[in-house]
């Protein structure tokens, strides 16, 4: 009997736990069952109490104290310990029926989504035929406020693409916290960030502002301690263009929009999750009303 799940990922502060809470609330209001798994050993407060919590298996504070590790090293140790005790997951999940949506809340340490092979092993364990046989998709959240800073936006998008390649499961990329940018940018302008491409760097507001102010900084003459100066130099611009070009050449990443304060927005994301995992095989993803952006007056 197949199970269904979504792994909620993304950098720290992207709104993963908030999205999980909104998703659980929405499921409950629509009489659907959710099983909430917290795999972030640093998480302390929850709107909905997890049904399974990694802190019941291992404590990050204890690991840091006993192993003399920092937060990132401690988190990696916690996941390595989890991989040695996968019956912790099996015992809790194997009895779930196909009516449940398993929501897995992941930590925000970017190492897990780039080069450490722990998550691919975990995904393989969850999805392989056997006791769990879970139809799993990944939801990678990136904070919508990143669109204000093009360098951050492309760095976050590169991380999202890295996770797509690393995990090899159906994948949704989501711009979260859309409520924070509604009044900062026109809808027509915001639409450009749904599918990343190099033209977004041609009119970078930060770069335009520096040119208008007559600020020209070369990295050879910049103070290594002056972050703003280094990020204003030609070398940094070439790096951003190379990253943007790489993302555009792969043509893998596009974004959905999420506003956790809007019930329709949460429902729209859930419909895409359901489609990815074939929860209702005949169901199509539900677009938000008014999704087409109207032309803005100049």
NUMARGU-541486 format. One record per residue (C-alpha): residue number from 1; residue in one letter; x, y, z. Coordinates in Angstrom, 3 decimals, padded with zeros to 6 digits. Each point is the difference from the previous one (the first is absolute). Layout:
<rs>
n;res;u;v;w
NUM;A;X;Y;Z
...
</rs>
This chain:
<rs>
n;res;u;v;w
1;X;000.000;000.000;000.000
2;X;001.530;003.274;-001.144
3;X;000.403;002.962;002.286
4;X;000.123;003.642;-001.035
5;X;002.357;002.686;001.229
6;X;001.591;003.396;-000.595
7;X;003.459;001.008;001.190
8;X;000.036;003.738;000.771
9;X;003.486;001.445;-000.519
10;X;001.775;003.305;-000.440
11;X;002.463;002.377;001.653
12;X;-000.437;001.268;003.540
13;X;-002.774;002.574;000.324
14;X;-001.783;-001.018;-003.202
15;X;-003.219;-000.775;001.890
16;X;000.122;-003.810;-000.069
17;X;-001.621;-000.554;003.409
18;X;-002.590;002.708;-000.697
19;X;-000.900;-001.698;-003.277
20;X;-000.229;-003.390;001.730
21;X;-002.353;001.480;002.611
22;X;-002.174;001.664;-002.673
23;X;-000.105;-003.215;-002.003
24;X;-001.035;-002.072;003.026
25;X;-002.707;002.521;000.934
26;X;-001.320;-000.036;-003.562
27;X;-000.066;-003.804;-000.087
28;X;-001.857;-000.154;003.304
29;X;-002.587;002.524;-001.177
30;X;-000.575;-002.150;-003.074
31;X;-000.243;-003.223;002.019
32;X;003.261;-001.445;-001.255
33;X;002.513;-001.751;002.230
34;X;003.548;001.265;000.513
35;X;002.973;-001.545;001.780
36;X;002.554;002.647;000.967
37;X;003.659;-001.061;000.225
38;X;002.555;002.485;001.332
39;X;003.561;-000.825;-001.063
40;X;001.490;003.307;001.124
41;X;001.754;-000.681;003.325
42;X;000.374;003.763;000.586
43;X;-003.742;000.781;-000.267
44;X;-001.586;000.924;003.317
45;X;-003.488;001.435;-000.558
46;X;-002.794;-001.406;-002.138
47;X;-003.498;001.132;-000.868
48;X;-000.937;-003.665;-000.349
49;X;001.770;-002.500;002.243
50;X;001.969;-002.507;-002.119
51;X;-001.264;-003.554;-000.126
52;X;003.649;-001.070;-000.282
53;X;002.920;002.140;001.149
54;X;003.694;-000.705;-000.570
55;X;000.672;001.538;003.425
56;X;-001.587;-003.120;001.506
57;X;002.866;-001.946;-001.587
58;X;002.939;002.355;000.443
59;X;000.592;003.464;001.458
60;X;002.022;002.592;-001.905
61;X;000.984;001.684;003.267
62;X;001.362;-003.270;001.383
63;X;001.915;-000.697;-003.202
64;X;001.589;003.461;-000.019
65;X;000.994;-000.334;003.656
66;X;001.285;-003.567;-000.061
67;X;001.608;-000.012;-003.462
68;X;001.316;003.598;000.200
69;X;-001.677;000.888;-003.300
70;X;-001.535;003.213;-001.280
71;X;-003.642;000.256;-001.109
72;X;000.616;-001.134;-003.599
73;X;002.324;-002.846;000.944
74;X;-002.415;-001.053;002.723
75;X;-002.909;-000.090;-002.427
76;X;001.944;-002.168;-002.453
77;X;000.828;-002.364;002.877
78;X;-003.703;-000.171;000.935
79;X;-000.897;-001.008;-003.547
80;X;002.771;-002.588;-000.141
81;X;-001.385;-001.435;003.249
82;X;-003.497;-000.028;-001.507
83;X;001.297;-001.942;-003.015
84;X;001.374;-002.614;002.397
85;X;-003.400;-000.235;001.717
86;X;-002.489;000.076;-002.856
87;X;-002.353;-002.248;001.949
88;X;-000.883;003.233;001.843
89;X;-001.772;001.072;-003.194
90;X;-001.244;-003.427;-001.052
91;X;-001.694;-000.762;003.317
92;X;-001.962;003.267;-000.157
93;X;-000.865;000.060;-003.709
94;X;-000.589;-003.587;-001.091
95;X;-003.478;-000.218;001.568
96;X;-001.282;003.159;-001.743
97;X;-002.709;-000.486;-002.599
98;X;-000.075;001.636;-003.424
99;X;-002.425;002.598;001.345
100;X;002.881;001.815;001.739
101;X;002.276;002.644;-001.446
102;X;003.361;-000.269;001.754
103;X;001.500;003.484;000.380
104;X;003.740;-000.058;000.702
105;X;001.419;003.268;001.341
106;X;003.720;000.216;-000.790
107;X;002.756;002.199;001.484
108;X;001.349;003.052;-001.786
109;X;003.720;-000.868;-000.153
110;X;000.880;000.319;-003.662
111;X;002.665;-002.746;000.141
112;X;-002.748;-002.611;000.113
113;X;-001.283;001.085;-003.423
114;X;003.286;000.472;-001.839
115;X;002.761;-002.569;000.454
116;X;-000.565;-002.241;003.047
117;X;-001.518;-003.350;-001.095
118;X;-002.198;-000.455;003.090
119;X;-003.272;001.272;-001.481
120;X;000.172;-002.106;-003.184
121;X;000.461;-003.066;002.217
122;X;-002.960;001.013;002.149
123;X;-002.193;000.639;-003.064
124;X;000.954;-003.379;-001.460
125;X;-000.940;-001.700;003.279
126;X;-003.398;001.719;000.118
127;X;-000.888;-000.681;-003.633
128;X;001.350;-003.492;-000.602
129;X;-002.570;-002.802;-000.273
130;X;-000.431;-001.724;003.316
131;X;-001.358;001.065;003.367
132;X;-000.393;003.688;-000.894
133;X;-000.145;000.238;-003.813
134;X;-000.788;003.716;000.248
135;X;-000.951;002.140;-002.972
136;X;002.077;003.000;000.948
137;X;000.488;003.463;-001.440
138;X;002.277;002.819;001.110
139;X;-001.187;003.560;000.605
140;X;002.933;002.429;000.033
141;X;-000.885;003.404;001.484
142;X;001.855;003.215;-000.798
143;X;-000.991;003.241;001.684
144;X;-001.695;002.355;-002.459
145;X;001.867;002.999;001.450
146;X;003.096;-001.380;-001.776
147;X;-001.358;001.478;-003.238
148;X;001.036;003.418;001.291
149;X;003.651;-001.140;000.020
150;X;000.817;-001.720;-003.307
151;X;003.211;-001.591;001.347
152;X;-001.918;-001.666;002.850
153;X;-002.736;-001.082;-002.371
154;X;002.383;-001.795;-002.344
155;X;001.990;-001.520;002.882
156;X;-003.231;-001.374;001.457
157;X;-001.111;-001.243;-003.413
158;X;003.335;-001.785;-000.456
159;X;-000.571;-001.762;003.337
160;X;-003.482;-001.019;-001.134
161;X;001.388;-001.435;-003.235
162;X;002.708;-001.834;001.940
163;X;-002.686;-001.625;002.177
164;X;-001.959;-001.030;-003.110
165;X;003.034;-001.734;-001.468
166;X;001.091;-001.539;003.303
167;X;-003.327;-001.503;001.084
168;X;-001.475;-001.170;-003.316
169;X;-003.646;000.147;001.129
170;X;-002.922;002.083;-001.314
171;X;000.813;003.533;001.046
172;X;-001.847;003.284;000.563
173;X;001.803;003.311;000.414
174;X;-001.991;002.572;001.952
175;X;000.426;003.718;000.641
176;X;-001.291;000.310;003.554
177;X;-001.088;003.042;002.017
178;X;-001.591;001.637;-003.025
179;X;-001.978;002.217;002.368
180;X;003.251;001.837;000.816
181;X;000.650;001.131;-003.580
182;X;-003.526;000.812;-001.176
183;X;000.480;003.711;000.567
184;X;003.693;000.144;-000.960
185;X;-000.217;-001.067;-003.640
186;X;-002.510;000.132;-002.828
187;X;-001.605;-003.286;-000.993
188;X;001.376;000.262;-003.517
189;X;003.535;000.412;001.349
190;X;-000.436;-002.830;002.505
191;X;-001.067;-002.349;-002.790
192;X;003.519;000.178;-001.447
193;X;001.345;-001.883;003.014
194;X;-002.233;-003.048;-000.510
195;X;002.444;-001.354;-002.595
196;X;003.602;001.153;000.669
197;X;002.088;001.308;-002.889
198;X;003.051;002.211;-000.513
199;X;-002.021;003.067;-001.045
200;X;-000.877;000.530;003.666
201;X;003.587;001.169;000.528
202;X;-000.195;002.593;-002.778
203;X;-002.136;002.315;002.108
204;X;001.160;-000.901;003.512
205;X;-001.207;002.937;002.162
206;X;003.072;-000.214;002.233
207;X;002.342;000.208;-002.992
208;X;-001.981;002.830;-001.581
209;X;000.099;001.936;003.262
210;X;003.776;-000.355;000.225
211;X;000.465;001.178;-003.595
212;X;-002.191;003.043;000.586
213;X;002.038;000.833;003.085
214;X;003.216;-000.356;-002.020
215;X;001.282;-002.858;002.146
216;X;002.533;-002.127;-001.880
217;X;001.922;-002.528;002.080
218;X;002.570;-002.498;-001.206
219;X;000.758;-002.953;002.296
220;X;003.769;000.578;-000.267
221;X;-000.330;003.356;001.727
222;X;-002.827;-000.899;002.382
223;X;000.432;-000.574;003.704
224;X;-000.450;-003.780;000.585
225;X;-002.030;000.863;003.101
226;X;-002.366;002.267;-001.940
227;X;-002.814;-002.345;-001.077
228;X;-001.937;002.695;-001.882
229;X;003.043;000.976;-002.021
230;X;000.802;-003.574;-001.000
231;X;-003.614;-000.666;-000.992
232;X;000.084;003.103;-002.190
233;X;003.006;-001.118;-002.048
234;X;000.149;-001.399;-003.514
235;X;001.161;-003.417;001.217
236;X;-003.140;-000.419;002.105
237;X;-002.153;001.039;-002.968
238;X;001.686;-002.593;-002.223
239;X;-000.561;-002.653;002.663
240;X;-003.703;000.840;000.190
241;X;-000.297;-000.093;-003.787
242;X;001.716;-003.398;-000.106
243;X;-002.357;-001.386;002.668
244;X;-003.048;001.424;-001.786
245;X;001.235;-001.403;-003.322
246;X;000.464;-003.454;001.533
247;X;-003.530;000.038;001.424
248;X;-001.453;001.181;-003.305
249;X;001.894;-002.632;-002.000
250;X;-001.381;-002.837;002.164
251;X;-003.513;001.478;-000.290
252;X;-001.205;-002.059;002.968
253;X;-001.201;002.573;002.526
254;X;-003.279;001.861;000.015
255;X;-001.939;001.248;002.994
256;X;-003.470;-000.199;001.458
257;X;-001.157;002.811;002.261
258;X;-001.034;-000.525;003.620
259;X;-001.732;002.294;002.467
260;X;-000.675;-001.970;003.190
261;X;-002.521;002.631;001.099
262;X;-002.161;-000.810;-003.042
263;X;-001.979;-003.256;000.157
264;X;-000.336;-000.138;-003.792
265;X;003.776;000.279;-000.396
266;X;000.585;-002.922;002.370
267;X;-002.646;-002.035;-001.838
268;X;001.688;000.740;-003.318
269;X;003.364;-001.281;001.273
270;X;-001.696;-003.084;001.477
271;X;-001.565;-000.771;-003.380
272;X;003.473;-000.001;-001.580
273;X;001.294;-002.287;002.763
274;X;-002.930;-002.361;-000.529
275;X;000.702;-000.019;-003.737
276;X;003.708;-000.789;000.517
277;X;-000.697;-002.952;002.287
278;X;-003.171;-001.062;-001.884
279;X;-002.105;000.213;003.129
280;X;-003.059;000.377;-002.221
281;X;001.105;-001.315;-003.358
282;X;-002.716;001.814;-001.938
283;X;000.540;003.338;001.746
284;X;001.676;002.880;-001.770
285;X;001.969;002.761;001.794
286;X;-002.239;002.888;000.982
287;X;001.075;003.422;-001.199
288;X;-000.743;003.022;002.141
289;X;-002.763;002.276;-001.208
290;X;001.467;003.045;-001.702
291;X;003.316;-001.760;-000.558
292;X;000.465;001.754;-003.306
293;X;001.749;003.267;000.673
294;X;-001.733;002.997;-001.411
295;X;001.969;002.656;-001.797
296;X;001.037;002.762;002.360
297;X;-000.357;003.592;-001.012
298;X;003.270;001.803;-000.395
</rs>
